[in-house]
Amino acid sequence: MALRRGEEPAANLEGRNFQRVERLLAMILLAQQPTASLVEKVKTLRSAGLSNPEIGSMLGMSGSAVGKTFYDATKRSAQKKKKKR
């Protein structure tokens, strides 16, 4: 069956709908933490399995900025643990 102009294969539509549901769930997750800092939001979304570019698009930053934020947060956490010992 040939596709009409402007139509997409069903597989593409299903994938797009799945991505939309993923984004909605991530936004609900963020809405549950209205006073969370940027670092906490990044950590939460990373633990939910989202990639840096996906997180960046939700938080209005680049994927590399998300990676740097996460790296700095884990680095600080490791330093605090080291001082306690």
Secondary structure as GFF3:
##gff-version 3
##sequence-region A 1 85
A	DSSP	alpha_helix	10	31	.	.	.	ID=ss1
A	DSSP	alpha_helix	38	47	.	.	.	ID=ss2
A	DSSP	alpha_helix	52	59	.	.	.	ID=ss3
A	DSSP	alpha_helix	63	84	.	.	.	ID=ss4
###
